[in-house]
Amino acid sequence: MPAPKNSLATTPESFSRPEGRALTRQQNAQVARGLVVATRVQAAGHVAATGMQMTAMLSREAAFLADGDPQTAARLNFIVDSFADHAAWEVRQFRG
């Protein structure tokens, strides 16, 4: 959500013109940093939700396809677990 123009605190009257410009630059840098962090958090949430939904879907499909056969279930669950590991790895990449 974009911040309205001039929503930050005004420059104190005691500031010189160069100090006011420096303050504005620093404020703008912090607003930009906040937007980047918020975007990263939203992206991580989207990847996590997609990974969870797809892992659940694959788990249900594996159970259906195994049809009670333990050997087939083990093979299919390995594939599902591998996908879940990959999805978790992708979510962890947002920490950097």
N, C-alpha and C positions, 0 to 999 in steps of 0.2 A: 504494500500500500504506500504510494508516494506521500511524502510529507508536504504539507502546504508550504508555499513560499514564505520565507521570513518567519518560520515557526520556531526557530532557535532563539535563545535569549539575545536581546539586543546588546550591542557593545556598550559597556559602561562609558559615561561621558568623560571619565578621567583618563581613558585610553587615548593615546596619540593615534593619528591616522595609520601609521605603520603597524602599531600594536593591534588596532582594530582589524586590519587586513590579515594579520597573522592569526588572530583569533578565528576569523571567518574561515581561513584555509584549514585550520585544525578542526573546526567544527564540521566542515564539509568532508574532511578525510574520515572522521568518525562516522558520519552518516553513511558514507560509501562503504566503509568496513561493515557496518551493521547490515546493509543491504546484501552484501556478499555472504555474510554469515547466515542470514535468514534464508537466502536462496539455497545455500549448501544444505541447511537443515531440512528445507522442504524437499530437495532432491533426494536426500538420504531417506526421508520418510516414504517417498514415492517408491524408491527401489525396495525398501524393506517390505512395504505393503504388497507390492507385486510379487516379490520373492515368497512371501508367506502364502499368498493366494495360490500361486503356481505350485508350491510345494504341497499344499493340501490337496489340490486337484490331482497332482501326480501320485500322491499317496493313495487316494481313493481309486484311481485308475489301476494302480499296481495291485491293489487288493482284489479288484474286479477281475483283472486278467489272470491273476494267480489261481483263482477259483479253487482255493483250498490246497493247492500243491505247494508244500513247504520249499522245495528246491526252486521252483519258479518264483515264489514269493521272495526268497532270499536274493535271487538275481535281480528282480525288479526293484526291491527295496534298496539294493546297492546303488542302482541308477538314481533313485529318488534322493538318497542320502548324498550322492555326489552332486546333484543339482543343488540341494540345500546348502552344502558346503560352499559351492560357487556363489550362490546368492548371498550368503553371509560374508564371504570375502569381498564382494562388491560393496556391501553396506559398510564394511570396515574401512574401505578406501576413502570414505568421506572424512575420516579423522585427520588426515594429513593436511 
